């Protein structure tokens, strides 16, 4: 085995270990569980801003239309408005199951811990700028995607401790056999849950006493804000896209593996854009989850919609054309696996090069097109399966120029893929 094969095997082993790590898997599966919630919420955000908005909605001249925005706001408040609490629950549930513990108690402890990390008192301001301190109040800044980073940390830490403590026999309260199993089980975890809440509660209290601030403020200042900022730079964005597609080139689902790291950051950026949109202010972020979905993952990882078109144009290989006929419809909905593993694209030196290059080019163009104001910033979380051209229009809250940009990016991607597709015609089958 030569050195290059050994290096590839080591990379694959490392990537597989990373994606299989229980905490990374819990984050990933926790987000997957909330896909229906985020889609429903995004639907109402779209309806409110694209149709009902009194300033730029399609029904802006209909007096009664704006009143119906209350319905969308209600749904938003109960879905994306509490996304941090929801993700703490789903991550806690999935993580507990990975330790062979009951998922329900893991979800409950994850939720409790997320709230435990929030300050007991919150300063609120009215419309006139007067402030008042209130106890037992959770603001949407704390419970929405903006507070998700801290909620994830709380859920991972608390449920890990819970599962470790639960395996210690000395911490279990034994009940007589006559006691129903469900009640006995609750008493078995009584001390572990007590210890977890004690530890996390102490952390928040000691931070308030010692640093004269609270954990959400501390996390936002030293961790969340720099992470969001790193993704808003072209360098940080290019690095993320590069790594995702390099993993794809070696047969690993790059967006799946790195999504557990990048998705929370990009959802936080999206939340900030949504908040600004609701206030009528300038949206602060270019890079969000729908930005990548709309301009970098058209057809799936590697912008494979471009490969599909390039094969129809330039491939003389019957096997490629046959597989592409099967993979075309999935690619239209951004599902790349039939093409990725059918041709295959993975471990294919010729197609692996444009697989990495094309998203880097489209990312750069889309980033600067947004930065220079040619297209609107993304502010709606559309389903990742939304077909290209439609996705750009919806994600930017109805900017037709975003759809035009998608068409241009697909054309550029096809031109990059085409020479490599023609090279495969000379391969021996």
CORNORKA-V457811 format. One record per pair of residues at least 12 apart in sequence whose ideal C-beta (glycine too) atoms are under 7 Angstrom apart, sorted by the first residue. I is the first residue (numbers start at 1). J is the second residue. Records with the same first field share a line. If there is no record, write none. Layout:
I = J + J
//
This chain:
8 = 250
11 = 250
12 = 250 + 252
15 = 247 + 252 + 257
18 = 257
19 = 257
22 = 95 + 98
23 = 95 + 156
24 = 260
25 = 98
26 = 91 + 94 + 95 + 98
27 = 91 + 152 + 260
28 = 256 + 259 + 260
29 = 94
30 = 87 + 90 + 91 + 94
31 = 87 + 263
33 = 90
34 = 86 + 87 + 90
37 = 79 + 86
38 = 80 + 381
39 = 383
40 = 75 + 79
41 = 75 + 76 + 79 + 80
42 = 380 + 381 + 382
44 = 72 + 75 + 76
45 = 72 + 76 + 274 + 380
46 = 380 + 394
47 = 72
48 = 69 + 72
49 = 277 + 397
50 = 397 + 398
52 = 65 + 66 + 68 + 69
54 = 66
80 = 144 + 145
81 = 140 + 143 + 144
82 = 143
83 = 144 + 145 + 148
84 = 114 + 142 + 143 + 144 + 145 + 147 + 148 + 151
85 = 111 + 114 + 143 + 151
87 = 148 + 151 + 152
88 = 110 + 111 + 113 + 114 + 151 + 152 + 154 + 155
89 = 107 + 110 + 111
90 = 107
91 = 110 + 152 + 155 + 156
92 = 106 + 107 + 109 + 110 + 111 + 155 + 159
93 = 106 + 107
95 = 156 + 159 + 160
96 = 159 + 163
99 = 163
101 = 163 + 166
105 = 189
106 = 159 + 162
109 = 158 + 159 + 162 + 193 + 196
110 = 155 + 158 + 159
112 = 197
113 = 154 + 155 + 158 + 196 + 200
114 = 151 + 154 + 155
116 = 154 + 197 + 200 + 201 + 204
117 = 150 + 154 + 200 + 204 + 215
118 = 138 + 142 + 216
119 = 208 + 214
120 = 135
121 = 133 + 134 + 135
122 = 134 + 137 + 139
124 = 137
142 = 216
144 = 271
145 = 267 + 268 + 270 + 271
146 = 268 + 271 + 272
147 = 216
148 = 264 + 267 + 268
149 = 219 + 223 + 224 + 264 + 268
150 = 215 + 216 + 219
152 = 264
154 = 200
158 = 196 + 200
161 = 196 + 199
162 = 192 + 193 + 196
165 = 192 + 195 + 196
166 = 189 + 192
171 = 191 + 192
172 = 188
173 = 187 + 188 + 190 + 191
175 = 187
224 = 268
227 = 265
228 = 265 + 268 + 269
231 = 265 + 266 + 269 + 287
232 = 285 + 286 + 287
234 = 364 + 367
237 = 287 + 363 + 367
238 = 360 + 363
240 = 258 + 262
241 = 296 + 359 + 360 + 363
242 = 356 + 360
243 = 258
244 = 258 + 301
245 = 301 + 302 + 355 + 356 + 359
246 = 356
248 = 301 + 302 + 340 + 346 + 355
249 = 346 + 352 + 355 + 356
250 = 346 + 347
251 = 346 + 347
254 = 301
255 = 297 + 301
263 = 289
266 = 287 + 288 + 289 + 292
267 = 289
269 = 285 + 287 + 288
270 = 288 + 289 + 290 + 381
272 = 284 + 285
273 = 285 + 288 + 377 + 378 + 379
274 = 379
277 = 379
283 = 377 + 379
285 = 377
286 = 367 + 370 + 371 + 377
288 = 378
289 = 381
290 = 378 + 380 + 381 + 382 + 395
291 = 378
293 = 384 + 391
294 = 378 + 391 + 392 + 395 + 402 + 406
295 = 362 + 363 + 366 + 406 + 409
296 = 359 + 362 + 363
297 = 334
298 = 334 + 388 + 406 + 410
299 = 331 + 334 + 336
300 = 331 + 334 + 335 + 336
301 = 336 + 340
302 = 336 + 345 + 355 + 358 + 359
303 = 358 + 359 + 362 + 413
304 = 331 + 336 + 339 + 340
305 = 331 + 388 + 410
306 = 358 + 410 + 413 + 414 + 417
307 = 339 + 417
308 = 324 + 327 + 328 + 331 + 339
309 = 410 + 414
310 = 414 + 417 + 418 + 421
311 = 324 + 421
312 = 324
313 = 418
314 = 418 + 421 + 422
315 = 421 + 424 + 425
316 = 425
317 = 424 + 425 + 429
319 = 429
320 = 343 + 424
323 = 342 + 343
324 = 339
326 = 338 + 342
327 = 339 + 342
332 = 387
333 = 385 + 387
334 = 384 + 385
350 = 420 + 423 + 424
351 = 420
353 = 420
354 = 416 + 417 + 420
357 = 416
358 = 413 + 416 + 417
361 = 412 + 416
362 = 409 + 412 + 413
365 = 409
366 = 405 + 409
369 = 405
374 = 401
375 = 396 + 399 + 401 + 402 + 405
376 = 396 + 397 + 399 + 402
378 = 395 + 396
379 = 397
380 = 394 + 395 + 397
382 = 394 + 395
388 = 406 + 410
389 = 403 + 406 + 407
392 = 405 + 406
//
